[in-house]
Amino acid sequence: MLWQLLWPALGGLLIGSLGRLAVPGPVSMPWPRTLAAGLLGGVGGGLLASVVIGREHRVICFVIAALFAALLVYGYSIVRRSRALARS
């Protein structure tokens, strides 16, 4: 049980930090928020994938968790950028 939470969490932290690098242009998102978004996306995506497709497909669950983490970081950066453009 612990590994099913630990792997997506570690993957989320890694993908969250890499997701920041994948976003073009300057990112107005502090590093702790980037890691938190990656962590939440990784754990949430991993839990959702394990419920939907089953715990025995660990690699697929990890990939889905990484995709959720990257999408969460990217989506947050898009929302922040659009809000900054709307203010100016």
Phi and psi in radians as a Rosetta constraint file:
Dihedral C 1 N 2 CA 2 C 2 CIRCULARHARMONIC -1.139 0.35
Dihedral N 2 CA 2 C 2 N 3 CIRCULARHARMONIC -0.678 0.35
Dihedral C 2 N 3 CA 3 C 3 CIRCULARHARMONIC -1.151 0.35
Dihedral N 3 CA 3 C 3 N 4 CIRCULARHARMONIC -0.543 0.35
Dihedral C 3 N 4 CA 4 C 4 CIRCULARHARMONIC -1.220 0.35
Dihedral N 4 CA 4 C 4 N 5 CIRCULARHARMONIC -0.344 0.35
Dihedral C 4 N 5 CA 5 C 5 CIRCULARHARMONIC -1.679 0.35
Dihedral N 5 CA 5 C 5 N 6 CIRCULARHARMONIC -0.553 0.35
Dihedral C 5 N 6 CA 6 C 6 CIRCULARHARMONIC -1.266 0.35
Dihedral N 6 CA 6 C 6 N 7 CIRCULARHARMONIC -0.780 0.35
Dihedral C 6 N 7 CA 7 C 7 CIRCULARHARMONIC -1.102 0.35
Dihedral N 7 CA 7 C 7 N 8 CIRCULARHARMONIC -0.843 0.35
Dihedral C 7 N 8 CA 8 C 8 CIRCULARHARMONIC -1.114 0.35
Dihedral N 8 CA 8 C 8 N 9 CIRCULARHARMONIC -0.566 0.35
Dihedral C 8 N 9 CA 9 C 9 CIRCULARHARMONIC -1.157 0.35
Dihedral N 9 CA 9 C 9 N 10 CIRCULARHARMONIC -0.810 0.35
Dihedral C 9 N 10 CA 10 C 10 CIRCULARHARMONIC -1.138 0.35
Dihedral N 10 CA 10 C 10 N 11 CIRCULARHARMONIC -0.729 0.35
Dihedral C 10 N 11 CA 11 C 11 CIRCULARHARMONIC -1.113 0.35
Dihedral N 11 CA 11 C 11 N 12 CIRCULARHARMONIC -0.666 0.35
Dihedral C 11 N 12 CA 12 C 12 CIRCULARHARMONIC -1.127 0.35
Dihedral N 12 CA 12 C 12 N 13 CIRCULARHARMONIC -0.695 0.35
Dihedral C 12 N 13 CA 13 C 13 CIRCULARHARMONIC -1.118 0.35
Dihedral N 13 CA 13 C 13 N 14 CIRCULARHARMONIC -0.757 0.35
Dihedral C 13 N 14 CA 14 C 14 CIRCULARHARMONIC -1.171 0.35
Dihedral N 14 CA 14 C 14 N 15 CIRCULARHARMONIC -0.828 0.35
Dihedral C 14 N 15 CA 15 C 15 CIRCULARHARMONIC -1.202 0.35
Dihedral N 15 CA 15 C 15 N 16 CIRCULARHARMONIC -0.589 0.35
Dihedral C 15 N 16 CA 16 C 16 CIRCULARHARMONIC -1.072 0.35
Dihedral N 16 CA 16 C 16 N 17 CIRCULARHARMONIC -0.746 0.35
Dihedral C 16 N 17 CA 17 C 17 CIRCULARHARMONIC -1.256 0.35
Dihedral N 17 CA 17 C 17 N 18 CIRCULARHARMONIC -0.603 0.35
Dihedral C 17 N 18 CA 18 C 18 CIRCULARHARMONIC -1.289 0.35
Dihedral N 18 CA 18 C 18 N 19 CIRCULARHARMONIC -0.544 0.35
Dihedral C 18 N 19 CA 19 C 19 CIRCULARHARMONIC -1.114 0.35
Dihedral N 19 CA 19 C 19 N 20 CIRCULARHARMONIC -0.555 0.35
Dihedral C 19 N 20 CA 20 C 20 CIRCULARHARMONIC -1.121 0.35
Dihedral N 20 CA 20 C 20 N 21 CIRCULARHARMONIC -0.664 0.35
Dihedral C 20 N 21 CA 21 C 21 CIRCULARHARMONIC -1.265 0.35
Dihedral N 21 CA 21 C 21 N 22 CIRCULARHARMONIC -0.447 0.35
Dihedral C 21 N 22 CA 22 C 22 CIRCULARHARMONIC -1.373 0.35
Dihedral N 22 CA 22 C 22 N 23 CIRCULARHARMONIC -0.327 0.35
Dihedral C 22 N 23 CA 23 C 23 CIRCULARHARMONIC -1.375 0.35
Dihedral N 23 CA 23 C 23 N 24 CIRCULARHARMONIC 2.164 0.35
Dihedral C 23 N 24 CA 24 C 24 CIRCULARHARMONIC -1.255 0.35
Dihedral N 24 CA 24 C 24 N 25 CIRCULARHARMONIC 2.595 0.35
Dihedral C 24 N 25 CA 25 C 25 CIRCULARHARMONIC 1.416 0.35
Dihedral N 25 CA 25 C 25 N 26 CIRCULARHARMONIC -3.127 0.35
Dihedral C 25 N 26 CA 26 C 26 CIRCULARHARMONIC -1.246 0.35
Dihedral N 26 CA 26 C 26 N 27 CIRCULARHARMONIC 2.455 0.35
Dihedral C 26 N 27 CA 27 C 27 CIRCULARHARMONIC -1.920 0.35
Dihedral N 27 CA 27 C 27 N 28 CIRCULARHARMONIC 2.146 0.35
Dihedral C 27 N 28 CA 28 C 28 CIRCULARHARMONIC -1.622 0.35
Dihedral N 28 CA 28 C 28 N 29 CIRCULARHARMONIC 0.604 0.35
Dihedral C 28 N 29 CA 29 C 29 CIRCULARHARMONIC -1.953 0.35
Dihedral N 29 CA 29 C 29 N 30 CIRCULARHARMONIC 2.088 0.35
Dihedral C 29 N 30 CA 30 C 30 CIRCULARHARMONIC -1.151 0.35
Dihedral N 30 CA 30 C 30 N 31 CIRCULARHARMONIC 2.708 0.35
Dihedral C 30 N 31 CA 31 C 31 CIRCULARHARMONIC -1.017 0.35
Dihedral N 31 CA 31 C 31 N 32 CIRCULARHARMONIC -0.735 0.35
Dihedral C 31 N 32 CA 32 C 32 CIRCULARHARMONIC -1.078 0.35
Dihedral N 32 CA 32 C 32 N 33 CIRCULARHARMONIC -0.635 0.35
Dihedral C 32 N 33 CA 33 C 33 CIRCULARHARMONIC -1.232 0.35
Dihedral N 33 CA 33 C 33 N 34 CIRCULARHARMONIC -0.622 0.35
Dihedral C 33 N 34 CA 34 C 34 CIRCULARHARMONIC -1.095 0.35
Dihedral N 34 CA 34 C 34 N 35 CIRCULARHARMONIC -0.802 0.35
Dihedral C 34 N 35 CA 35 C 35 CIRCULARHARMONIC -1.160 0.35
Dihedral N 35 CA 35 C 35 N 36 CIRCULARHARMONIC -0.652 0.35
Dihedral C 35 N 36 CA 36 C 36 CIRCULARHARMONIC -1.151 0.35
Dihedral N 36 CA 36 C 36 N 37 CIRCULARHARMONIC -0.720 0.35
Dihedral C 36 N 37 CA 37 C 37 CIRCULARHARMONIC -1.119 0.35
Dihedral N 37 CA 37 C 37 N 38 CIRCULARHARMONIC -0.736 0.35
Dihedral C 37 N 38 CA 38 C 38 CIRCULARHARMONIC -1.124 0.35
Dihedral N 38 CA 38 C 38 N 39 CIRCULARHARMONIC -0.689 0.35
Dihedral C 38 N 39 CA 39 C 39 CIRCULARHARMONIC -1.154 0.35
Dihedral N 39 CA 39 C 39 N 40 CIRCULARHARMONIC -0.821 0.35
Dihedral C 39 N 40 CA 40 C 40 CIRCULARHARMONIC -1.108 0.35
Dihedral N 40 CA 40 C 40 N 41 CIRCULARHARMONIC -0.735 0.35
Dihedral C 40 N 41 CA 41 C 41 CIRCULARHARMONIC -1.142 0.35
Dihedral N 41 CA 41 C 41 N 42 CIRCULARHARMONIC -0.691 0.35
Dihedral C 41 N 42 CA 42 C 42 CIRCULARHARMONIC -1.170 0.35
Dihedral N 42 CA 42 C 42 N 43 CIRCULARHARMONIC -0.829 0.35
Dihedral C 42 N 43 CA 43 C 43 CIRCULARHARMONIC -1.204 0.35
Dihedral N 43 CA 43 C 43 N 44 CIRCULARHARMONIC -0.768 0.35
Dihedral C 43 N 44 CA 44 C 44 CIRCULARHARMONIC -1.100 0.35
Dihedral N 44 CA 44 C 44 N 45 CIRCULARHARMONIC -0.789 0.35
Dihedral C 44 N 45 CA 45 C 45 CIRCULARHARMONIC -1.148 0.35
Dihedral N 45 CA 45 C 45 N 46 CIRCULARHARMONIC -0.671 0.35
Dihedral C 45 N 46 CA 46 C 46 CIRCULARHARMONIC -1.154 0.35
Dihedral N 46 CA 46 C 46 N 47 CIRCULARHARMONIC -0.742 0.35
Dihedral C 46 N 47 CA 47 C 47 CIRCULARHARMONIC -1.168 0.35
Dihedral N 47 CA 47 C 47 N 48 CIRCULARHARMONIC -0.733 0.35
Dihedral C 47 N 48 CA 48 C 48 CIRCULARHARMONIC -1.100 0.35
Dihedral N 48 CA 48 C 48 N 49 CIRCULARHARMONIC -0.763 0.35
Dihedral C 48 N 49 CA 49 C 49 CIRCULARHARMONIC -1.149 0.35
Dihedral N 49 CA 49 C 49 N 50 CIRCULARHARMONIC -0.686 0.35
Dihedral C 49 N 50 CA 50 C 50 CIRCULARHARMONIC -1.189 0.35
Dihedral N 50 CA 50 C 50 N 51 CIRCULARHARMONIC -0.522 0.35
Dihedral C 50 N 51 CA 51 C 51 CIRCULARHARMONIC -1.299 0.35
Dihedral N 51 CA 51 C 51 N 52 CIRCULARHARMONIC -0.726 0.35
Dihedral C 51 N 52 CA 52 C 52 CIRCULARHARMONIC -1.334 0.35
Dihedral N 52 CA 52 C 52 N 53 CIRCULARHARMONIC -0.853 0.35
Dihedral C 52 N 53 CA 53 C 53 CIRCULARHARMONIC -1.828 0.35
Dihedral N 53 CA 53 C 53 N 54 CIRCULARHARMONIC -0.170 0.35
Dihedral C 53 N 54 CA 54 C 54 CIRCULARHARMONIC 1.813 0.35
Dihedral N 54 CA 54 C 54 N 55 CIRCULARHARMONIC 2.691 0.35
Dihedral C 54 N 55 CA 55 C 55 CIRCULARHARMONIC -1.311 0.35
Dihedral N 55 CA 55 C 55 N 56 CIRCULARHARMONIC -0.349 0.35
Dihedral C 55 N 56 CA 56 C 56 CIRCULARHARMONIC -1.262 0.35
Dihedral N 56 CA 56 C 56 N 57 CIRCULARHARMONIC -0.268 0.35
Dihedral C 56 N 57 CA 57 C 57 CIRCULARHARMONIC -1.692 0.35
Dihedral N 57 CA 57 C 57 N 58 CIRCULARHARMONIC 1.196 0.35
Dihedral C 57 N 58 CA 58 C 58 CIRCULARHARMONIC -1.146 0.35
Dihedral N 58 CA 58 C 58 N 59 CIRCULARHARMONIC -0.701 0.35
Dihedral C 58 N 59 CA 59 C 59 CIRCULARHARMONIC -1.169 0.35
Dihedral N 59 CA 59 C 59 N 60 CIRCULARHARMONIC -0.745 0.35
Dihedral C 59 N 60 CA 60 C 60 CIRCULARHARMONIC -1.135 0.35
Dihedral N 60 CA 60 C 60 N 61 CIRCULARHARMONIC -0.702 0.35
Dihedral C 60 N 61 CA 61 C 61 CIRCULARHARMONIC -1.088 0.35
Dihedral N 61 CA 61 C 61 N 62 CIRCULARHARMONIC -0.699 0.35
Dihedral C 61 N 62 CA 62 C 62 CIRCULARHARMONIC -1.157 0.35
Dihedral N 62 CA 62 C 62 N 63 CIRCULARHARMONIC -0.717 0.35
Dihedral C 62 N 63 CA 63 C 63 CIRCULARHARMONIC -1.121 0.35
Dihedral N 63 CA 63 C 63 N 64 CIRCULARHARMONIC -0.752 0.35
Dihedral C 63 N 64 CA 64 C 64 CIRCULARHARMONIC -1.122 0.35
Dihedral N 64 CA 64 C 64 N 65 CIRCULARHARMONIC -0.689 0.35
Dihedral C 64 N 65 CA 65 C 65 CIRCULARHARMONIC -1.098 0.35
Dihedral N 65 CA 65 C 65 N 66 CIRCULARHARMONIC -0.716 0.35
Dihedral C 65 N 66 CA 66 C 66 CIRCULARHARMONIC -1.139 0.35
Dihedral N 66 CA 66 C 66 N 67 CIRCULARHARMONIC -0.691 0.35
Dihedral C 66 N 67 CA 67 C 67 CIRCULARHARMONIC -1.127 0.35
Dihedral N 67 CA 67 C 67 N 68 CIRCULARHARMONIC -0.737 0.35
Dihedral C 67 N 68 CA 68 C 68 CIRCULARHARMONIC -1.068 0.35
Dihedral N 68 CA 68 C 68 N 69 CIRCULARHARMONIC -0.742 0.35
Dihedral C 68 N 69 CA 69 C 69 CIRCULARHARMONIC -1.128 0.35
Dihedral N 69 CA 69 C 69 N 70 CIRCULARHARMONIC -0.784 0.35
Dihedral C 69 N 70 CA 70 C 70 CIRCULARHARMONIC -1.129 0.35
Dihedral N 70 CA 70 C 70 N 71 CIRCULARHARMONIC -0.707 0.35
Dihedral C 70 N 71 CA 71 C 71 CIRCULARHARMONIC -1.150 0.35
Dihedral N 71 CA 71 C 71 N 72 CIRCULARHARMONIC -0.640 0.35
Dihedral C 71 N 72 CA 72 C 72 CIRCULARHARMONIC -1.163 0.35
Dihedral N 72 CA 72 C 72 N 73 CIRCULARHARMONIC -0.753 0.35
Dihedral C 72 N 73 CA 73 C 73 CIRCULARHARMONIC -1.140 0.35
Dihedral N 73 CA 73 C 73 N 74 CIRCULARHARMONIC -0.783 0.35
Dihedral C 73 N 74 CA 74 C 74 CIRCULARHARMONIC -1.149 0.35
Dihedral N 74 CA 74 C 74 N 75 CIRCULARHARMONIC -0.752 0.35
Dihedral C 74 N 75 CA 75 C 75 CIRCULARHARMONIC -1.109 0.35
Dihedral N 75 CA 75 C 75 N 76 CIRCULARHARMONIC -0.712 0.35
Dihedral C 75 N 76 CA 76 C 76 CIRCULARHARMONIC -1.097 0.35
Dihedral N 76 CA 76 C 76 N 77 CIRCULARHARMONIC -0.716 0.35
Dihedral C 76 N 77 CA 77 C 77 CIRCULARHARMONIC -1.172 0.35
Dihedral N 77 CA 77 C 77 N 78 CIRCULARHARMONIC -0.598 0.35
Dihedral C 77 N 78 CA 78 C 78 CIRCULARHARMONIC -1.172 0.35
Dihedral N 78 CA 78 C 78 N 79 CIRCULARHARMONIC -0.747 0.35
Dihedral C 78 N 79 CA 79 C 79 CIRCULARHARMONIC -1.115 0.35
Dihedral N 79 CA 79 C 79 N 80 CIRCULARHARMONIC -0.762 0.35
Dihedral C 79 N 80 CA 80 C 80 CIRCULARHARMONIC -1.108 0.35
Dihedral N 80 CA 80 C 80 N 81 CIRCULARHARMONIC -0.714 0.35
Dihedral C 80 N 81 CA 81 C 81 CIRCULARHARMONIC -1.173 0.35
Dihedral N 81 CA 81 C 81 N 82 CIRCULARHARMONIC -0.700 0.35
Dihedral C 81 N 82 CA 82 C 82 CIRCULARHARMONIC -1.201 0.35
Dihedral N 82 CA 82 C 82 N 83 CIRCULARHARMONIC -0.601 0.35
Dihedral C 82 N 83 CA 83 C 83 CIRCULARHARMONIC -1.184 0.35
Dihedral N 83 CA 83 C 83 N 84 CIRCULARHARMONIC -0.665 0.35
Dihedral C 83 N 84 CA 84 C 84 CIRCULARHARMONIC -1.170 0.35
Dihedral N 84 CA 84 C 84 N 85 CIRCULARHARMONIC -0.664 0.35
Dihedral C 84 N 85 CA 85 C 85 CIRCULARHARMONIC -1.218 0.35
Dihedral N 85 CA 85 C 85 N 86 CIRCULARHARMONIC -0.596 0.35
Dihedral C 85 N 86 CA 86 C 86 CIRCULARHARMONIC -1.206 0.35
Dihedral N 86 CA 86 C 86 N 87 CIRCULARHARMONIC -0.536 0.35
Dihedral C 86 N 87 CA 87 C 87 CIRCULARHARMONIC -1.310 0.35
Dihedral N 87 CA 87 C 87 N 88 CIRCULARHARMONIC -0.476 0.35
